[in-house]
Amino acid sequence: MVRDDRDDPFDNIFDEIERMMNDMTRGDAGFASETHIHVYDEGDVLRLVADLPGVDKDAIDLKCDGETLTISAAGDRREYDERVRLPAHVDEHSASATFNNGVLQVTFDRAEDSAEIDVE
């Protein structure tokens, strides 16, 4: 008996599963690039929470220019390189950060509004 594979709905199921897994884990250096980051606007303070499982505290590098926070970190199995555009201008010198059980929290004070200039 000759088999006709064109009508077999499960013919390429394993190829499709492998393609989907590769899509989920594709990123720079083969690491997943999807990082769960939430930014909370709490009035005078902005708070950012990021899940960074598998990373040691000493492997985290944070930089902020007042508008964008850059998070770089590396663990044994993952690398993170995220740039988060903040919803408001912040005082980057007011930043404080904690890292506990793979969860990074960074808080910033909002920057003062620009001063108005009177034209005479």
Secondary structure, 3 states (H helix, E strand, C coil): CCCCHHHCCCCCHHHHHHHHHHHHHCCHHHCCCCCCEEEEECCCEEEEEEECCCEEEEEEEEEECCCEEEEEEEECCCEEEEEEECCCCEEEEEEEEEEECCEEEEEEEECCCCCCCCCC
